[in-house]
Amino acid sequence: MKRPVPSRGRDEDGVVTLVESLCAGDPDAWSGFIEKYRRLIYSAIHRTNERFNAGWDETAQEELFEDALFKLLRNNGKALSSWKGECKLETWVYRIVRNICVDRLRKEGRRESPEEPAELARR
């Protein structure tokens, strides 16, 4: 059963329509989503790589990109149907991708937080 995507007012940028199409199983919506959010997803991966000094090469970053797409688009966009419209979809997608990256860091046995003791002392 399709969960309705909450309306965020006007759909000027087509985001609500895109999410509804993904949840309805429209294959054309997949390519539209990838085209629209490819740069954002890679940016989230790259920033996490830099921030945590993860040392991921191109292959690892491509794997993370594929993991993110799989998580977001599997089961006719089931994950996307959980977007409640309380924030921009871009913010929500960025957070999902960042969480995927942090999960990878944990699996690699790396620290979750890149903060140095001096940064913690300033708080």
Disulfide bonds with the S-S distance in Angstrom:
none
